Amino acid sequence: MLVCVNTTLVMVLYHYNMADSQKLILIIDDDPDFREIMATKLKSSGFKVEQASDGMSGLEIVKKIKPDLVLLDVRMPRMSGVQTLAKIKSNPDISGLKVIFLTNLGEIEQEDAWVDDRFAKDAGALGHIKKTDDLDKIVGRVSQELSS
C-alpha cells in the first residue's frame, strides 16, 4: 500500500516536535546587556530562552514556565539571587529545578576557584559560572548540566 503524505504537514510537525525538545533556560539578571548577549548565544546554540530582570519577577516566571535550567545572578536589587534560590527551594512545585549562579565574584586563581562553587552548592545551586567566562565555555557548562 502506498500512502501519499503532505510534505508541508510533515515539515510543520517536525519543527513542532523539534521546538518541544529544546531545553528551556531562564536567565534572571538585572543587567539587560548581559541578558541579551547570553540569550542570543544560548538561542544560537539551540536552547529556548526566557528572561527576567530581577529575582521577584524571575520567581513568578519560574512558577509559570518551570524551565529546565535557571541562570541566576547572585547580586541584584530587591531580591538577591541567594534569596531567590531560597524561595525556589522552599516551594515544592519548583524545588527540583536546576539552578546555576551567575557571578562576577570570586578569585581568578585556580586554587581559590572552589570558593564560589562551595558557596553556590551550599546555597542549593549546581555551581556557578563567571559572567566574564567565554560564552562557548558557558554554553558548554549549561549543556553539561542539562545532560546530567
Secondary structure, DSSP 4 states (H G I P E B T S, - for coil): ------HHHHHHHHHHHHHHHSPEEEEE-S-HHHHHHHHHHHHHTT-EEEEESSHHHHHHHHHHH--SEEEEES--SSS-HHHHHHHHHH-TTTTT-EEEEEES-S-SSGGGTHHHHHHHHHHT-SEEEETTS-HHHHHHHHHHHHH-
